[in-house]
Amino acid sequence: FAGFGLGLGEFGGAGLAFLGFDLGAGGGGGFFGKSLEDMTEADLRDYFTYVRDRAGWQPSTLCIAYSGLRLFFRHVLGRDWELLREMRFPHRSRLPVVLDPGEVRQLLAHMPRPRYRAFFGLVYGCGLRKNEAIHLKVADIDGKRGGVHVRDAKGGKDRWVPLPPSVLEMLREHWKTHRNPTWLFPAPVRATGGADGPISETAVQDAVRVAARRAGLRKRVTTHTLRHSYATHLIEAGVPICQVQEHLGHSSLKTTTVYLHVTTSGREETCARLEQLLRGVLA
């Protein structure tokens, strides 16, 4: 099986050991107590049923395992089983976690340092991804035109995002505290040993975790939660969804429509009408 490791993608040469199989020809042990050469199509189906239903593997992990094993069985053992063509692992659809405006206010108020309040205020005010905000440079802020130039974002694309005046003022006050000519959010000198670089992901993640705990928020809050909240609040405020798509940098409108499922717009009216119907039915 020399060279087989190339077929396991992210698992590398240790892939089969990770998946619970025996690499040795004719060897014992492994998932079914038999070598891969002795496995049947039914064995492979049972294996995937087990790791999905009993071991709780997520669709992304199942897809990686399936891709590697399919390549191995087809090209090393020459078995083109129907199972290797028909198996699918659909991803579960989960709604994003969204904070209401009051919760956003509480989160920002409990940030451990003013620079993190400015950072997350920008993330929420412009709907930026974590890495987009981290790597923003001073030159990317256009105060006169009221916008942020997000460069080399997801998919290698640039985009222009509106910058609310209140966020611009907050960023100006923040910049006065460090006056770094390059980075909008530079790392503390002690963290870089004097080198010039942006704030670290770890520092950002720790800050939002601390703030959420201090604010008493029971929701699972991450940096991306503020981006979700930005999109949801814009839609609730009546901003056209195609415009929200553009601000977020989504290639497909379908990605943006997920926020329609978490908006509260129209819920009160729907509940009122439903209550009228139920009164007539349940009276």
VENRATA-V962814 format. One record per residue. N is the residue number from 1. RES is the residue in one letter. SS is DSSP state (h for helix, s for strand, l for the rest). PSI is psi in radians with two decimals (999 if undefined). D_LAST is the distance of its C-alpha to the last C-alpha in Angstrom with 1 decimal. Layout:
n;res;ss;psi;d_last
N;RES;SS;PSI;D_LAST
N;RES;SS;PSI;D_LAST
This chain:
n;res;ss;psi;d_last
1;F;l;0.42;72.9
2;A;l;2.37;74.8
3;G;l;-0.05;73.0
4;F;h;-0.48;69.7
5;G;h;-0.46;68.2
6;L;h;-0.40;68.0
7;G;h;-0.04;65.3
8;L;h;0.21;62.9
9;G;h;-2.10;62.2
10;E;h;-0.36;60.9
11;F;h;-0.45;61.7
12;G;h;-2.77;65.4
13;G;h;-0.38;68.0
14;A;h;0.21;66.0
15;G;h;-0.90;63.0
16;L;h;-0.61;63.2
17;A;h;-0.70;63.9
18;F;h;-0.67;60.7
19;L;h;-0.13;58.8
20;G;l;0.33;60.2
21;F;l;2.78;62.8
22;D;l;2.17;66.5
23;L;l;-0.48;68.7
24;G;l;2.39;71.8
25;A;l;2.21;72.7
26;G;l;0.05;72.5
27;G;l;2.81;71.3
28;G;l;-2.96;69.0
29;G;l;-2.64;65.9
30;G;l;-3.00;63.3
31;F;l;-0.75;59.7
32;F;l;0.21;60.6
33;G;l;0.41;64.0
34;K;l;2.82;65.6
35;S;l;2.91;67.1
36;L;h;-0.59;65.5
37;E;h;-0.50;68.1
38;D;h;-0.06;66.8
39;M;l;2.53;63.1
40;T;l;2.99;61.3
41;E;h;-0.64;58.5
42;A;h;-0.65;56.2
43;D;h;-0.77;57.4
44;L;h;-0.67;56.5
45;R;h;-0.74;53.0
46;D;h;-0.64;52.5
47;Y;h;-0.86;53.8
48;F;h;-0.56;51.3
49;T;h;-0.70;48.5
50;Y;h;-0.90;49.6
51;V;h;-0.41;50.1
52;R;h;-0.86;46.7
53;D;h;-0.59;44.5
54;R;l;-0.77;46.6
55;A;l;-0.28;48.6
56;G;l;0.52;45.9
57;W;l;2.46;48.0
58;Q;l;2.74;46.5
59;P;h;-0.67;46.7
60;S;h;-0.72;49.5
61;T;h;-0.71;51.6
62;L;h;-0.71;50.9
63;C;h;-0.70;52.1
64;I;h;-0.79;55.3
65;A;h;-0.78;56.0
66;Y;h;-0.75;55.3
67;S;h;-0.77;57.6
68;G;h;-0.79;60.4
69;L;h;-0.64;60.2
70;R;h;-0.77;59.9
71;L;h;-0.71;63.1
72;F;h;-0.88;64.9
73;F;h;-0.64;64.1
74;R;h;-0.88;64.9
75;H;h;-0.38;68.0
76;V;l;-0.80;69.5
77;L;l;-0.17;68.7
78;G;l;0.54;68.4
79;R;l;1.96;65.1
80;D;l;1.15;62.8
81;W;l;2.63;59.9
82;E;l;-0.60;56.8
83;L;h;-0.61;54.8
84;L;h;-0.19;56.6
85;R;h;-0.46;55.4
86;E;h;-0.30;51.7
87;M;l;2.35;50.5
88;R;l;2.58;48.0
89;F;l;1.41;46.4
90;P;l;2.48;43.5
91;H;l;2.48;42.8
92;R;l;2.40;39.4
93;S;l;2.05;37.5
94;R;l;2.41;36.6
95;L;l;2.53;35.1
96;P;l;2.63;37.5
97;V;l;2.26;37.1
98;V;l;2.39;36.6
99;L;l;2.54;37.1
100;D;l;2.90;35.4
101;P;h;-0.64;38.0
102;G;h;-0.68;37.9
103;E;h;-0.64;38.7
104;V;h;-0.76;41.5
105;R;h;-0.76;42.9
106;Q;h;-0.71;42.8
107;L;h;-0.83;44.5
108;L;h;-0.61;47.2
109;A;h;-0.37;47.8
110;H;l;0.29;48.5
111;M;l;2.47;51.0
112;P;l;-0.45;54.1
113;R;l;2.68;56.5
114;P;h;-0.60;56.5
115;R;h;-0.54;57.6
116;Y;h;-0.55;54.5
117;R;h;-0.71;52.3
118;A;h;-0.72;54.2
119;F;h;-0.91;53.9
120;F;h;-0.43;50.2
121;G;h;-0.66;49.6
122;L;h;-0.77;51.5
123;V;h;-0.80;49.5
124;Y;h;-0.74;46.2
125;G;h;-0.38;47.6
126;C;h;-0.05;49.1
127;G;l;0.64;47.0
128;L;l;2.68;50.2
129;R;l;2.80;50.6
130;K;h;-0.90;52.4
131;N;h;-0.50;55.7
132;E;h;-0.75;55.6
133;A;h;-0.70;55.4
134;I;h;-0.73;58.0
135;H;l;0.21;60.5
136;L;l;2.43;60.1
137;K;s;2.78;63.4
138;V;h;-0.66;64.3
139;A;h;-0.24;65.4
140;D;h;-0.19;62.0
141;I;s;2.09;60.5
142;D;s;1.64;61.1
143;G;l;-0.62;60.4
144;K;l;-0.74;61.7
145;R;l;-0.19;59.4
146;G;l;0.92;56.5
147;G;s;2.93;56.1
148;V;s;2.26;56.7
149;H;s;1.81;58.7
150;V;s;2.03;57.4
151;R;l;2.51;60.2
152;D;l;0.92;60.3
153;A;l;-2.89;56.7
154;K;h;2.28;54.9
155;G;h;0.15;56.5
156;G;h;0.35;59.6
157;K;l;2.61;58.0
158;D;l;2.70;58.4
159;R;s;2.82;55.8
160;W;s;2.19;55.4
161;V;s;2.31;52.6
162;P;s;2.45;51.8
163;L;l;1.88;52.8
164;P;l;2.48;50.8
165;P;h;-0.66;53.3
166;S;h;-0.64;51.9
167;V;h;-0.70;52.5
168;L;h;-0.78;56.0
169;E;h;-0.70;56.8
170;M;h;-0.70;55.7
171;L;h;-0.65;57.8
172;R;h;-0.76;60.8
173;E;h;-0.66;60.6
174;H;h;-0.75;60.3
175;W;h;-0.56;63.3
176;K;l;-0.36;65.4
177;T;l;-0.28;65.1
178;H;l;-0.52;66.9
179;R;l;0.63;68.4
180;N;l;2.26;68.7
181;P;l;-0.24;70.2
182;T;l;-1.07;68.3
183;W;s;2.40;65.1
184;L;l;-0.63;62.1
185;F;l;1.37;61.1
186;P;s;2.65;64.4
187;A;l;2.56;64.6
188;P;l;2.52;66.2
189;V;h;-0.67;70.0
190;R;h;-0.43;70.0
191;A;h;-0.36;67.5
192;T;h;-0.02;69.7
193;G;l;0.46;73.1
194;G;l;-0.21;74.0
195;A;l;2.65;72.9
196;D;l;2.01;70.8
197;G;l;2.93;67.4
198;P;s;2.92;63.7
199;I;l;2.63;61.4
200;S;l;2.72;60.5
201;E;h;-0.70;57.2
202;T;h;-0.76;57.4
203;A;h;-0.72;57.6
204;V;h;-0.80;54.6
205;Q;h;-0.72;52.5
206;D;h;-0.69;53.5
207;A;h;-0.78;52.7
208;V;h;-0.55;49.1
209;R;h;-0.78;48.5
210;V;h;-0.78;49.9
211;A;h;-0.72;48.0
212;A;h;-0.69;44.6
213;R;h;-0.78;45.4
214;R;h;-0.60;46.6
215;A;h;-0.15;43.5
216;G;l;0.45;41.2
217;L;l;2.26;39.5
218;R;l;-0.26;37.7
219;K;l;2.73;37.7
220;R;l;1.83;40.7
221;V;l;2.25;42.7
222;T;l;3.10;45.7
223;T;h;-0.69;47.6
224;H;h;-0.39;45.7
225;T;h;-0.63;42.4
226;L;h;-0.59;43.6
227;R;h;-0.76;44.4
228;H;h;-0.75;40.9
229;S;h;-0.71;39.6
230;Y;h;-0.89;41.9
231;A;h;-0.78;40.7
232;T;h;-0.76;37.0
233;H;h;-0.59;37.5
234;L;h;-0.77;39.5
235;I;h;-0.72;36.9
236;E;h;-0.48;34.2
237;A;l;-0.02;36.8
238;G;l;0.15;37.0
239;V;l;2.28;40.3
240;P;l;2.43;40.6
241;I;h;-0.53;40.3
242;C;h;-0.53;43.7
243;Q;h;-0.68;45.3
244;V;h;-0.72;43.7
245;Q;h;-0.78;45.1
246;E;h;-0.75;48.5
247;H;h;-0.67;48.4
248;L;h;-0.36;47.4
249;G;l;0.47;50.1
250;H;l;2.33;48.0
251;S;l;-0.61;49.8
252;S;l;2.40;46.6
253;L;h;-0.48;43.5
254;K;h;-0.63;41.5
255;T;h;-0.65;42.5
256;T;h;-0.53;41.1
257;T;h;-0.25;37.7
258;V;h;-0.47;36.6
259;Y;h;-0.28;36.0
260;L;h;-0.44;33.2
261;H;h;-0.22;31.1
262;V;l;0.04;31.5
263;T;l;2.66;31.1
264;T;l;-0.06;28.3
265;S;l;2.22;28.7
266;G;l;-0.13;25.5
267;R;h;-0.71;23.3
268;E;h;-0.76;21.7
269;E;h;-0.71;21.0
270;T;h;-0.79;19.6
271;C;h;-0.67;17.2
272;A;h;-0.76;16.1
273;R;h;-0.69;15.5
274;L;h;-0.66;13.7
275;E;h;-0.68;11.3
276;Q;h;-0.73;10.6
277;L;h;-0.76;10.1
278;L;h;-0.59;7.8
279;R;h;-0.66;5.5
280;G;h;-0.52;5.6
281;V;h;-0.73;5.8
282;L;h;-0.10;3.8
283;A;l;999;0.0
